[in-house]
């Protein structure tokens, strides 16, 4: 029964993700088709206008007398107005397409910097409302279904109002530190699942941090460890997919950080990272594994395997608050260590699904 429950939970979770992706693809395809149809219609209209201009205006203006040419001014103005309308239709369609493109690919166009004053908050709010006001009538004109309109509106709300990665880092750095008698120098570690649409790694930089990144085995995302520049961090080269290992000096004692991502589709041998589990190790990442004792509703097959390996490797689970996955009650973002003076918490902000 437990195995059946595990499979059902996995199937339901996969179906939800698949439905969301299908909806997004459907909306994207409809936008592209409508955009192409709009451009084809306007370009065809423009070509016909130019043909008429060449046939009825240009020829007459070259062969008619001066008095006769004056009568062509009115005709030329009419053709100008038709071209102006065609141009406006193209520009409006292009602007909406750009807006939709930005919604899908960028989350920082309006709130790159943290809002500091009420005046800035009002300005961003007005900009957000303007974006919605401009987009929604276009969706109605282009006969978007109510479902697709709600989808676009939800994307606008999320990308223009939620917190940025830089703001996450700032809030994390400002978090209070509990006193500890055994620890001479504090270190704060944030395990954060960043939701990204498109490939943004070439443009996203965190100030005051050195980043160590490994591409993911599928087409999106990867594993990244960002270490404050006041610390000396050295990357340990490993030939293990979805794994980054960093040695950090400059503290009371050196520590080794292992960051991993374990997608549901990947077969992984955890013993591959065992040689790097030394004294002062912190292992953290998205394991996609659930263990009932680790704040998940059930223990699935992968969770049982991870728990057994953690015990054999003399690592301890670092307790955190439950529900690190926004799509379910599972706690799949896990951290472990063989250091005794460690505590953790879950930060509830950001647009990721974790």
Number of C-alpha atoms within 10 A of each C-alpha: 6 11 11 10 13 16 14 12 16 13 12 12 13 12 12 12 13 12 11 11 12 12 15 16 12 13 19 16 12 15 20 13 11 17 17 13 12 17 17 13 13 19 15 12 15 19 12 12 17 14 13 13 17 13 11 14 18 14 11 15 17 10 10 12 10 10 8 12 14 12 11 17 12 10 13 15 11 12 17 14 11 15 18 13 14 19 15 13 15 18 13 13 18 15 13 19 17 12 16 17 13 16 21 18 14 16 24 18 11 15 18 13 12 14 14 8 9 9 10 13 14 12 14 17 15 12 14 17 15 11 17 16 11 14 20 16 12 15 17 12 8 13 12 17 12 10 11 19 19 13 15 20 16 12 16 22 16 15 22 23 17 15 19 21 20 17 18 18 15 12 13 14 13 9 11 8 11 7 8 11 6 8 13 10 10 11 12 13 14 16 16 20 20 15 15 16 14 12 13 13 12 6 6 10 13 13 10 11 14 18 15 16 19 16 16 17 14 11 9 13 21 19 19 22 23 16 20 16 12 11 14 14 22 15 16 13 10 12 9 14 17 23 23 24 24 21 15 18 15 12 13 11 11 14 18 22 22 21 20 23 22 18 16 13 7 12 8 13 9 11 11 11 15 11 7 16 19 13 12 14 20 23 21 22 21 22 19 18 25 26 21 14 12 22 19 20 16 19 22 23 15 16 20 15 14 17 20 11 15 16 11 9 15 11 19 17 17 20 17 18 12 17 18 23 17 12 12 15 15 24 25 22 23 20 21 19 24 19 14 11 10 15 11 13 11 16 16 9 13 18 19 12 12 22
